[in-house]
Amino acid sequence: MLPTPEMIRSYISAGLKCEHVEVTGDGAHFEAIIVSDAFAGKRPIARHQLVYAALGDRMKEEIHALSMRTLTPEEFKAQR
C-alpha cells in the first residue's frame, strides 16, 4: 500500500512535537511544511535529520522522496 499524505503527516507528528504539519503528494513523492520549536537554533540539515528520525525506516521502505520546508513557529509566522 502506498503511503498517503495523511499517513506521512501522522508519522511526523508522532515522532516530533510540531505546531503545524502540512503534507501533499502522490504516494511516491511528497512535499511537507513542518513547523516545530525543535528546529530553533538548528541548521537546515539538522532540522531534516530530526524529521528523518521521526519517520525512521519508513524513509527507506515506504517513502520514495520527501521535500520539506522546516520552520520554527517564528519563521512560519513571518512568512504568512
C-alpha positions in Angstrom: 0.0 0.0 0.0 1.3 3.4 -1.0 1.6 5.9 1.9 -0.8 8.9 1.8 -0.1 12.5 2.7 -2.2 12.0 5.9 -0.1 8.9 6.9 3.2 10.9 6.4 1.7 13.8 8.5 0.8 11.4 11.3 4.2 9.7 11.2 6.0 13.1 11.5 3.6 14.3 14.3 4.0 11.1 16.3 7.8 11.4 16.3 8.3 15.1 16.5 6.4 17.7 18.5 5.1 20.1 15.8 2.8 23.1 15.8 1.9 22.6 12.1 2.5 19.8 9.6 1.2 20.1 6.0 1.9 17.3 3.6 1.0 16.9 -0.1 2.0 14.2 -2.5 1.1 11.4 -4.9 2.1 8.2 -3.0 5.7 8.3 -4.0 6.8 11.9 -3.9 5.8 14.2 -1.1 6.3 17.8 0.0 6.0 18.9 3.6 5.9 22.1 5.6 6.9 21.3 9.2 6.8 23.8 12.0 8.4 22.9 15.3 10.1 24.6 18.2 12.7 21.8 18.0 14.2 23.5 14.9 15.2 26.6 16.8 18.9 27.3 16.5 19.5 24.4 14.1 20.8 24.5 10.5 18.6 23.0 7.8 20.4 19.7 7.7 19.9 19.2 11.5 16.2 20.0 11.1 15.9 17.5 8.3 17.6 14.9 10.4 15.0 15.4 13.1 12.3 14.7 10.6 14.1 11.7 9.2 14.4 10.3 12.8 10.7 10.8 13.3 10.0 8.8 10.1 12.5 6.1 10.9 12.8 3.2 8.4 9.8 4.5 6.5 12.1 6.7 4.5 13.9 3.6 3.2 10.8 1.4 2.8 7.7 3.4 2.1 8.6 6.9 1.1 10.4 7.4 -2.1 11.1 11.1 -1.9 10.3 13.9 0.6 10.9 17.5 0.0 10.5 19.6 3.2 10.5 23.1 4.5 11.3 23.1 8.2 10.5 26.2 10.1 10.4 27.5 13.6 7.0 29.0 14.7 8.5 32.5 14.4 9.8 31.8 10.9 6.4 30.4 9.9 4.5 33.4 11.2 6.9 35.8 9.4 6.2 34.0 6.1 2.4 34.3 6.5 
